[in-house]
Amino acid sequence: MQLDEIYVHPLKSGRGIEYSQAYAGISGLLHDREWLVVGADGNFLTGRTHPQMVRIEIELIPGAALLKAPAMDPILAMATVYDTPVECQVWGDGFVAYHGDQQVDRWVSQVMGEPCRLLWLGQKPTRCQKDRDDALSFADGYPYLLVNQSSLEALNQELAKSVTSRHFRPNLVISGAAPYEEDDWQTIRIGEVSFEVTKPCSRCVLTTVDPATGEKDAGTEPLKTLIRTRQLPEGICFGINLRALNEGVVRVGDQLEVLESRYAF
């Protein structure tokens, strides 16, 4: 088994950047989910309700992020400008993030079709992971999401139109395992970094958004098929959530080793 794909999503619900290697920290891959769009009421916005977000691209530049979107001129968000602390919430977690450039807000608002603000996580995130004091980004609940390519292929056999790993917005995509073998893992190592498997990842309507076009599938696939085939105690699941147990660089081609399984046979 090996690591085949690595994705960093600098903007929550924005397009991911594919890398051949990345720094894996306790709080997630470096620069993953460090920018967030909030509405006029301060609530965070995602591709669940605003599918056009998946077409927002970010090019990372030292100390800044260059935002791009179809039919829009690019705009630069400088991290040093984002120095105004504001209260922020992601799925009930209240913490402090940072606001800055109103010109960038106008750009984002035009893309989103409503008044919005862009927030930055900051150099020292104040949000904590579930049941521990380690920092967490703007991710839904856990620092990492892993998808098994064999599980994706098994799902695609059930679908009239295939989907890609990008539909599930993973950080790590692995190959060489049996379909849904990841359900049984408890601790794994990829290259020099060990990970605890926290739970299967429950899925939502965002999986129905085409990552290339930003359009929702008319038949609500692949979620419709997952509802039929992947009902687990944790919900409708595909992929697994992880926490890093140490820090290091992960690289495409790194071997994956299962250190501990949930079940012994």
Order of alpha helices (4+ residues) and beta strands (2+ residues): beta-beta-beta-beta-beta-beta-beta-beta-beta-beta-alpha-beta-beta-alpha-beta-beta-beta-alpha-beta-beta-beta-beta
